[in-house]
């Protein structure tokens, strides 16, 4: 009987010198999840979708993942009033002009 080739994830794990348990801890999944991926019992479709995203967007996986440190502090500040929204958007002056024109 012909033996199935090892899934790429198993090959790469072994090449890195990691056990399934060590890899599971590094990745943040259970050891049984690694076993299922390597045996083909559960697919890695979600990983393949991420790779397709990266190819379509011409980026790396890391680029798809957001972290709070990626954004300046100003972006996390939420306006507390409509006036602050206008100030952030720079629309206050335009609306004042329109109001004056509409009054005439």
C-alpha angles and dihedrals in degrees: 000000000000116000117231115243114256114263113254092245091060092047092050092045092052091044088055089051094240131140120225089255093051092049092047090055092047092049097039099240133110122273089243089058089057090047091051093049092048095047093046093240090125123028130235093224092136090057090050090051091053090051089051090050090053093048092048093048095037092233143114125261089251089060091061093055117083124210128181090245089063092069129062117247091248090065091060094052110102119211114245098204143023088255090059090050089054091047092052092047095041091232099122096091094046093052091048090053091049091050091052092048092048091051092056 
